[in-house]
Amino acid sequence: QKLEIKAISWQQASGILGQIITFFRGVLLLAVFFIFGIAMVIINNAMMMATLQRTQMIGTMRAIGAQRSLILTMVLAESVVLGVLFGGIGIALGSAVMSWLHTRGIPAPNDVAYFFFSGPKLLPDLNGGNLVVALVIILVVTLLSTLFPAVIATRVSPLRAMQSDE
């Protein structure tokens, strides 16, 4: 029948709306990376303070024979435990909020929101794979922000253990 049909991507078919959606996706991604950067700075500062407060303890451990690898492993293990613990608490609270929002829905206040929500309400859905990805991201951000304080901790001299704070 010689129908003139050709396949095109959804972005070409949607025209300017597809470009707007792609733009908002980029803005959202940029905001997420900004939040991760802030989280890394906060975690880094907290771990740096915790490491500096334990300088004498680390120095004493080094004086009695602890290797640098043990100190590094100790600091990184602490950050992993904290990341899993508080990341798990955050994931549990976030899951509870998402489940509540899924049952209630978020109403679209105007036509633009109606378009982005694809209807009168946004019903967010919770996926187990997203929870695993969230925990992995939490651990990666925590470990990356702890590397510098961990390296600082390995450089503590045993002589430092003999010095007092007074």
Residue, then its C-alpha position, 0 to 999 in steps of 0.5 A: q500500500k506504500l504508506e509513507i511511515k518512518a520511525i523517529s525518536w520520541q524526542q523528535a516526535s515531541g518537538i519543543l516539549g521533548q527539549i523542555i523535558t530534557f532541559f529539566r532532566g539536566v537541571l535536576l541532575l545538576a541539583v543532585f550533583f550539587i547536593f552530593g557535593i555539599a554532602m561530601v563537604i559536610i562528611n569530610n569536615a565531620m570525619m576530619m574533626a573526628t580524626l583530629q580529635r583522636t590524634q593522640m589515640i592514633g599516635t599511641m596505636r602507631a607507637i605500639g606497632a599499628q601499621r598505617s594500613l590498619i589506621l586507614t582501614m579503621v577510619l574507612a570502616e568507621s565511615v562505612v558503618l556510619g554510612v550504612l547505618f544512617g543511610g539505612i535510616g534515611i532510606a527507611l524514612g524516605s520509603a515511608v514518605m514515598s509510600w504515604l505519597h503514593t497512597r495520597g498523591i500529589p495534586a497538580p496545582n496548574d496546567v504545567a504540573y498537570f502536564f509533567f505529572s501526566g494527569p491530575k495527581l503524581l503518584p510516586d512509585l518506590n522501586g527496590g532497585n532505586l533503594v539499592v542504588a541510593l545505598v551504593i551512592i551513599l557509600v560512595v559519597t561517604l568513602l570519597s569524602t573520608l579518603f582525605p581524613a583517613v590519609i591524614a590519620t595514617r600520617v600521625s607520628p608516634l611522637r604525637a601520642m606523647q604530646s599532651d594537649e595542655 
